[in-house]
Amino acid sequence: HHTRLYTLDSQVQYADRLSLLGIGNWLARKWRNTQTRRLEADTQVISSAKQDRYLREQWKSQLSSQTRPLPRQTKNAGRSAVEEAIRLRKVRDTLRDRVSALEDVLSDINSEDYQVAEVEGKLPDLRGKLAQVQAKLIRQEQLLGVVGQQQYRHLATSPFMALRMNAHALKVRLRNRLTSRKFERDRIERSFRRQQYNDRKVRTQTEDAVKRRDPGIQALARQYNILCHKMEELVRLKRAPRNAIAPQPIPLKELFDLDVDDVIWQDVGLDASGDIENPPAWLTDEDVKSGIKGILLRDRCDEELRRLKHECIALYHWLSEEWQVVNACIEAATNLGRCSDIVSV
């Protein structure tokens, strides 16, 4: 026990001596790195060609928009109703196509008996679902006002809206699967610390099962990226609604990172809750985005420089005190030596 404590104390003292010897170099290195990062931030802000005050106002607006709580009532209920009507219309069209295909089988004289029997069993249910969806669609269309009717007629035939709704559904599904995968991997990592050697095989099999789901998740991400590129093309060709924004594709290399600022958490271009007629500059202007990042980085660099100045002052006072103590010890030792010489004489 005492040997172990002595070893630990020796290691701690050795690390302290090394840190004391290199603390000046550490401060100098941190100072140079911070100054370099601050110059990069200044260049980024200058390149944006925006005033600091304007960038800070945009950052404040972005922060307020992205951190506000979910409201109980939304000002965009009309747009949500329009999108619900579009969704019901797509379901109605799909059911209508399926019913039409089954009716073609019934009207075909070359159809086999088992095919006719199978169709007769499925057709009543599909017709019932079609009637329900049709009635619900009619009620939803009647709830729309004059402006809603105009938007509905315009957006119902918009390929961009169809792609956006499909992309939103894909992203929600992808986000859920990534979150589930993260939780499963966390459980595996926690259980690994509790398992003995004989249980490692079970852990390995479980981890392999989690990894086998990765190709499916990556396929979902690729499908989502394809839809994003199609929406970008529609925006470029001006075949999308006015001021529409195409969502950003998901980098496949960062798919499983799940960092707080990853694209997987951002619904820009997919969520209709924003003001699409007057999108904010922090959302659409790349120069403003770059300027906000630069001004935030510059603020962090200024904070780091202030901390380093305090460290330098503290180091200066500590070294001055140590210097005074050493000089006092030398002087005391010198005086003690003189006294010894006098006594010996």
C-alpha positions as a Python dict, from the first residue, in 0.01 Angstrom:
ca = {
    (1, 'H'): (0, 0, 0),
    (2, 'H'): (272, 248, 97),
    (3, 'T'): (476, 155, -209),
    (4, 'R'): (179, 225, -435),
    (5, 'L'): (116, 563, -271),
    (6, 'Y'): (483, 652, -302),
    (7, 'T'): (477, 560, -673),
    (8, 'L'): (166, 770, -735),
    (9, 'D'): (309, 1066, -546),
    (10, 'S'): (632, 1043, -743),
    (11, 'Q'): (444, 1037, -1073),
    (12, 'V'): (232, 1337, -973),
    (13, 'Q'): (538, 1534, -863),
    (14, 'Y'): (719, 1448, -1186),
    (15, 'A'): (419, 1564, -1391),
    (16, 'D'): (406, 1887, -1188),
    (17, 'R'): (773, 1954, -1254),
    (18, 'L'): (728, 1897, -1626),
    (19, 'S'): (424, 2125, -1639),
    (20, 'L'): (607, 2398, -1451),
    (21, 'L'): (901, 2378, -1687),
    (22, 'G'): (675, 2400, -1992),
    (23, 'I'): (409, 2640, -1870),
    (24, 'G'): (570, 2936, -2046),
    (25, 'N'): (590, 2748, -2376),
    (26, 'W'): (229, 2634, -2329),
    (27, 'L'): (108, 2991, -2282),
    (28, 'A'): (306, 3109, -2583),
    (29, 'R'): (169, 2829, -2801),
    (30, 'K'): (-189, 2894, -2691),
    (31, 'W'): (-143, 3266, -2754),
    (32, 'R'): (-10, 3211, -3107),
    (33, 'N'): (-287, 2964, -3193),
    (34, 'T'): (-556, 3197, -3064),
    (35, 'Q'): (-414, 3491, -3257),
    (36, 'T'): (-408, 3279, -3573),
    (37, 'R'): (-770, 3173, -3526),
    (38, 'R'): (-870, 3533, -3461),
    (39, 'L'): (-710, 3646, -3786),
    (40, 'E'): (-905, 3373, -3967),
    (41, 'A'): (-1226, 3493, -3801),
    (42, 'D'): (-1154, 3854, -3902),
    (43, 'T'): (-1097, 3743, -4260),
    (44, 'Q'): (-1424, 3551, -4255),
    (45, 'V'): (-1618, 3852, -4125),
    (46, 'I'): (-1457, 4089, -4376),
    (47, 'S'): (-1529, 3849, -4663),
    (48, 'S'): (-1898, 3849, -4574),
    (49, 'A'): (-1913, 4224, -4652),
    (50, 'K'): (-2159, 4271, -4365),
    (51, 'Q'): (-2144, 4505, -4069),
    (52, 'D'): (-2078, 4355, -3726),
    (53, 'R'): (-2400, 4501, -3589),
    (54, 'Y'): (-2605, 4346, -3868),
    (55, 'L'): (-2442, 4005, -3818),
    (56, 'R'): (-2509, 4016, -3445),
    (57, 'E'): (-2872, 4105, -3509),
    (58, 'Q'): (-2903, 3811, -3748),
    (59, 'W'): (-2740, 3580, -3492),
    (60, 'K'): (-2982, 3702, -3227),
    (61, 'S'): (-3272, 3636, -3464),
    (62, 'Q'): (-3139, 3288, -3546),
    (63, 'L'): (-3093, 3205, -3179),
    (64, 'S'): (-3443, 3323, -3097),
    (65, 'S'): (-3592, 3125, -3385),
    (66, 'Q'): (-3410, 2799, -3316),
    (67, 'T'): (-3452, 2796, -2937),
    (68, 'R'): (-3812, 2908, -2898),
    (69, 'P'): (-4049, 2651, -2744),
    (70, 'L'): (-4301, 2471, -2957),
    (71, 'P'): (-4622, 2676, -2967),
    (72, 'R'): (-4960, 2526, -2887),
    (73, 'Q'): (-5116, 2718, -3173),
    (74, 'T'): (-4946, 2799, -3499),
    (75, 'K'): (-4990, 3097, -3725),
    (76, 'N'): (-4934, 2869, -4024),
    (77, 'A'): (-5234, 2645, -3966),
    (78, 'G'): (-5358, 2735, -4314),
    (79, 'R'): (-5043, 2605, -4478),
    (80, 'S'): (-5059, 2290, -4266),
    (81, 'A'): (-5419, 2237, -4378),
    (82, 'V'): (-5312, 2277, -4740),
    (83, 'E'): (-5038, 2019, -4698),
    (84, 'E'): (-5280, 1780, -4527),
    (85, 'A'): (-5516, 1818, -4822),
    (86, 'I'): (-5229, 1745, -5061),
    (87, 'R'): (-5138, 1434, -4863),
    (88, 'L'): (-5498, 1311, -4867),
    (89, 'R'): (-5513, 1374, -5239),
    (90, 'K'): (-5206, 1156, -5295),
    (91, 'V'): (-5359, 878, -5083),
    (92, 'R'): (-5685, 910, -5277),
    (93, 'D'): (-5506, 883, -5610),
    (94, 'T'): (-5309, 579, -5495),
    (95, 'L'): (-5621, 399, -5375),
    (96, 'R'): (-5803, 491, -5694),
    (97, 'D'): (-5524, 339, -5904),
    (98, 'R'): (-5533, 18, -5700),
    (99, 'V'): (-5911, -9, -5731),
    (100, 'S'): (-5888, 54, -6104),
    (101, 'A'): (-5625, -218, -6143),
    (102, 'L'): (-5844, -470, -5957),
    (103, 'E'): (-6148, -375, -6163),
    (104, 'D'): (-5945, -437, -6478),
    (105, 'V'): (-5879, -789, -6356),
    (106, 'L'): (-6252, -843, -6303),
    (107, 'S'): (-6342, -711, -6647),
    (108, 'D'): (-6075, -921, -6820),
    (109, 'I'): (-6232, -1237, -6962),
    (110, 'N'): (-5892, -1407, -6960),
    (111, 'S'): (-5852, -1376, -6584),
    (112, 'E'): (-5820, -1699, -6390),
    (113, 'D'): (-6080, -1802, -6135),
    (114, 'Y'): (-5840, -1771, -5842),
    (115, 'Q'): (-5750, -1418, -5956),
    (116, 'V'): (-6116, -1319, -5972),
    (117, 'A'): (-6178, -1467, -5627),
    (118, 'E'): (-5878, -1286, -5482),
    (119, 'V'): (-5988, -955, -5637),
    (120, 'E'): (-6345, -995, -5512),
    (121, 'G'): (-6206, -1039, -5161),
    (122, 'K'): (-5986, -728, -5174),
    (123, 'L'): (-6202, -491, -5377),
    (124, 'P'): (-6474, -412, -5116),
    (125, 'D'): (-6218, -311, -4854),
    (126, 'L'): (-6029, -91, -5098),
    (127, 'R'): (-6350, 73, -5216),
    (128, 'G'): (-6445, 142, -4856),
    (129, 'K'): (-6105, 299, -4783),
    (130, 'L'): (-6129, 503, -5102),
    (131, 'A'): (-6471, 634, -5002),
    (132, 'Q'): (-6345, 728, -4655),
    (133, 'V'): (-6040, 909, -4789),
    (134, 'Q'): (-6250, 1084, -5054),
    (135, 'A'): (-6496, 1207, -4790),
    (136, 'K'): (-6213, 1323, -4566),
    (137, 'L'): (-6050, 1503, -4858),
    (138, 'I'): (-6374, 1682, -4942),
    (139, 'R'): (-6412, 1796, -4580),
    (140, 'Q'): (-6051, 1913, -4572),
    (141, 'E'): (-6093, 2110, -4895),
    (142, 'Q'): (-6407, 2273, -4762),
    (143, 'L'): (-6219, 2391, -4453),
    (144, 'L'): (-5974, 2585, -4669),
    (145, 'G'): (-6049, 2952, -4719),
    (146, 'V'): (-6016, 3147, -5040),
    (147, 'V'): (-5641, 3189, -4998),
    (148, 'G'): (-5609, 2826, -4896),
    (149, 'Q'): (-5798, 2712, -5204),
    (150, 'Q'): (-5565, 2913, -5426),
    (151, 'Q'): (-5258, 2767, -5256),
    (152, 'Y'): (-5406, 2419, -5274),
    (153, 'R'): (-5472, 2438, -5647),
    (154, 'H'): (-5121, 2570, -5705),
    (155, 'L'): (-4935, 2329, -5479),
    (156, 'A'): (-5136, 2015, -5548),
    (157, 'T'): (-4977, 1987, -5891),
    (158, 'S'): (-4631, 2107, -5781),
    (159, 'P'): (-4359, 1842, -5816),
    (160, 'F'): (-4151, 2031, -5561),
    (161, 'M'): (-4416, 1989, -5292),
    (162, 'A'): (-4440, 1616, -5361),
    (163, 'L'): (-4064, 1581, -5332),
    (164, 'R'): (-4057, 1788, -5015),
    (165, 'M'): (-4321, 1579, -4844),
    (166, 'N'): (-4144, 1257, -4943),
    (167, 'A'): (-3809, 1394, -4827),
    (168, 'H'): (-3957, 1501, -4494),
    (169, 'A'): (-4103, 1154, -4438),
    (170, 'L'): (-3769, 994, -4529),
    (171, 'K'): (-3576, 1222, -4296),
    (172, 'V'): (-3806, 1154, -4002),
    (173, 'R'): (-3764, 781, -4060),
    (174, 'L'): (-3387, 815, -4100),
    (175, 'R'): (-3361, 1024, -3783),
    (176, 'N'): (-3556, 766, -3584),
    (177, 'R'): (-3339, 480, -3710),
    (178, 'L'): (-3018, 669, -3634),
    (179, 'T'): (-3140, 749, -3283),
    (180, 'S'): (-3234, 386, -3222),
    (181, 'R'): (-2894, 274, -3348),
    (182, 'K'): (-2723, 521, -3115),
    (183, 'F'): (-2915, 392, -2813),
    (184, 'E'): (-2839, 30, -2904),
    (185, 'R'): (-2468, 104, -2936),
    (186, 'D'): (-2469, 290, -2604),
    (187, 'R'): (-2624, -12, -2435),
    (188, 'I'): (-2359, -237, -2589),
    (189, 'E'): (-2079, -11, -2468),
    (190, 'R'): (-2223, 5, -2116),
    (191, 'S'): (-2274, -370, -2099),
    (192, 'F'): (-1917, -429, -2222),
    (193, 'R'): (-1781, -283, -1900),
    (194, 'R'): (-1992, -525, -1694),
    (195, 'Q'): (-1931, -839, -1898),
    (196, 'Q'): (-1678, -1107, -1825),
    (197, 'Y'): (-1460, -1274, -2081),
    (198, 'N'): (-1707, -1557, -2144),
    (199, 'D'): (-1980, -1308, -2237),
    (200, 'R'): (-1775, -1126, -2501),
    (201, 'K'): (-1905, -1355, -2774),
    (202, 'V'): (-2264, -1251, -2704),
    (203, 'R'): (-2160, -887, -2715),
    (204, 'T'): (-1982, -938, -3047),
    (205, 'Q'): (-2288, -1100, -3200),
    (206, 'T'): (-2509, -816, -3078),
    (207, 'E'): (-2271, -557, -3220),
    (208, 'D'): (-2267, -738, -3554),
    (209, 'A'): (-2647, -731, -3558),
    (210, 'V'): (-2638, -354, -3507),
    (211, 'K'): (-2383, -311, -3785),
    (212, 'R'): (-2595, -516, -4025),
    (213, 'R'): (-2857, -240, -4012),
    (214, 'D'): (-2607, 22, -4127),
    (215, 'P'): (-2647, -45, -4503),
    (216, 'G'): (-3023, 8, -4475),
    (217, 'I'): (-2970, 338, -4295),
    (218, 'Q'): (-2717, 447, -4556),
    (219, 'A'): (-2961, 355, -4834),
    (220, 'L'): (-3224, 578, -4672),
    (221, 'A'): (-2973, 863, -4656),
    (222, 'R'): (-2887, 819, -5025),
    (223, 'Q'): (-3256, 824, -5119),
    (224, 'Y'): (-3299, 1142, -4918),
    (225, 'N'): (-2998, 1303, -5088),
    (226, 'I'): (-3141, 1214, -5430),
    (227, 'L'): (-3464, 1394, -5341),
    (228, 'C'): (-3262, 1694, -5219),
    (229, 'H'): (-3075, 1713, -5550),
    (230, 'K'): (-3404, 1692, -5741),
    (231, 'M'): (-3545, 1980, -5535),
    (232, 'E'): (-3229, 2182, -5597),
    (233, 'E'): (-3277, 2127, -5969),
    (234, 'L'): (-3641, 2239, -5951),
    (235, 'V'): (-3539, 2553, -5761),
    (236, 'R'): (-3269, 2623, -6019),
    (237, 'L'): (-3517, 2578, -6304),
    (238, 'K'): (-3769, 2803, -6120),
    (239, 'R'): (-4027, 2524, -6109),
    (240, 'A'): (-4063, 2545, -5731),
    (241, 'P'): (-4284, 2779, -5525),
    (242, 'R'): (-4152, 3130, -5485),
    (243, 'N'): (-3874, 3162, -5226),
    (244, 'A'): (-3867, 2786, -5179),
    (245, 'I'): (-3547, 2648, -5026),
    (246, 'A'): (-3403, 2310, -5113),
    (247, 'P'): (-3291, 2109, -4807),
    (248, 'Q'): (-2925, 2035, -4759),
    (249, 'P'): (-2808, 1680, -4841),
    (250, 'I'): (-2669, 1466, -4559),
    (251, 'P'): (-2293, 1390, -4582),
    (252, 'L'): (-2267, 1012, -4563),
    (253, 'K'): (-1931, 1031, -4384),
    (254, 'E'): (-2096, 1216, -4094),
    (255, 'L'): (-2415, 1009, -4094),
    (256, 'F'): (-2351, 818, -3772),
    (257, 'D'): (-2183, 1100, -3576),
    (258, 'L'): (-2508, 1261, -3457),
    (259, 'D'): (-2341, 1584, -3350),
    (260, 'V'): (-2565, 1867, -3235),
    (261, 'D'): (-2501, 2075, -3548),
    (262, 'D'): (-2536, 1794, -3803),
    (263, 'V'): (-2768, 1826, -4101),
    (264, 'I'): (-2982, 1538, -3975),
    (265, 'W'): (-3133, 1765, -3708),
    (266, 'Q'): (-3206, 2056, -3943),
    (267, 'D'): (-3538, 2070, -4126),
    (268, 'V'): (-3457, 2378, -4332),
    (269, 'G'): (-3649, 2351, -4656),
    (270, 'L'): (-3869, 2069, -4524),
    (271, 'D'): (-4069, 2234, -4249),
    (272, 'A'): (-4347, 2464, -4363),
    (273, 'S'): (-4369, 2638, -4026),
    (274, 'G'): (-4126, 2906, -4136),
    (275, 'D'): (-4208, 3216, -4336),
    (276, 'I'): (-4131, 3101, -4688),
    (277, 'E'): (-4237, 3433, -4838),
    (278, 'N'): (-3976, 3630, -4641),
    (279, 'P'): (-3700, 3390, -4537),
    (280, 'P'): (-3445, 3541, -4294),
    (281, 'A'): (-3096, 3625, -4413),
    (282, 'W'): (-2934, 3391, -4159),
    (283, 'L'): (-3114, 3106, -4333),
    (284, 'T'): (-3068, 3189, -4701),
    (285, 'D'): (-2766, 3420, -4735),
    (286, 'E'): (-2437, 3228, -4739),
    (287, 'D'): (-2239, 3546, -4669),
    (288, 'V'): (-2443, 3610, -4356),
    (289, 'K'): (-2395, 3250, -4244),
    (290, 'S'): (-2020, 3278, -4291),
    (291, 'G'): (-2011, 3617, -4119),
    (292, 'I'): (-2203, 3487, -3817),
    (293, 'K'): (-1960, 3197, -3780),
    (294, 'G'): (-1668, 3437, -3808),
    (295, 'I'): (-1799, 3683, -3553),
    (296, 'L'): (-1878, 3405, -3305),
    (297, 'L'): (-1531, 3259, -3353),
    (298, 'R'): (-1378, 3602, -3299),
    (299, 'D'): (-1573, 3644, -2975),
    (300, 'R'): (-1448, 3309, -2849),
    (301, 'C'): (-1091, 3404, -2942),
    (302, 'D'): (-1123, 3732, -2751),
    (303, 'E'): (-1245, 3539, -2447),
    (304, 'E'): (-951, 3301, -2477),
    (305, 'L'): (-706, 3590, -2506),
    (306, 'R'): (-847, 3746, -2189),
    (307, 'R'): (-806, 3417, -2005),
    (308, 'L'): (-449, 3382, -2129),
    (309, 'K'): (-370, 3734, -2010),
    (310, 'H'): (-493, 3641, -1663),
    (311, 'E'): (-277, 3328, -1677),
    (312, 'C'): (27, 3537, -1775),
    (313, 'I'): (-35, 3781, -1490),
    (314, 'A'): (-78, 3496, -1243),
    (315, 'L'): (242, 3333, -1371),
    (316, 'Y'): (429, 3663, -1338),
    (317, 'H'): (315, 3714, -977),
    (318, 'W'): (395, 3353, -888),
    (319, 'L'): (742, 3376, -1040),
    (320, 'S'): (806, 3710, -866),
    (321, 'E'): (707, 3560, -534),
    (322, 'E'): (927, 3256, -592),
    (323, 'W'): (1215, 3484, -689),
    (324, 'Q'): (1175, 3687, -371),
    (325, 'V'): (1162, 3372, -160),
    (326, 'V'): (1479, 3235, -320),
    (327, 'N'): (1662, 3567, -270),
    (328, 'A'): (1546, 3581, 90),
    (329, 'C'): (1675, 3228, 147),
    (330, 'I'): (2010, 3314, -11),
    (331, 'E'): (2039, 3629, 198),
    (332, 'A'): (1946, 3440, 515),
    (333, 'A'): (2200, 3171, 438),
    (334, 'T'): (2467, 3433, 372),
    (335, 'N'): (2394, 3611, 700),
    (336, 'L'): (2399, 3279, 883),
    (337, 'G'): (2740, 3204, 734),
    (338, 'R'): (2876, 3540, 847),
    (339, 'C'): (2746, 3484, 1199),
    (340, 'S'): (2914, 3145, 1208),
    (341, 'D'): (3247, 3301, 1103),
    (342, 'I'): (3221, 3564, 1378),
    (343, 'V'): (3141, 3304, 1642),
    (344, 'S'): (3430, 3084, 1535),
    (345, 'V'): (3671, 3379, 1557),
}
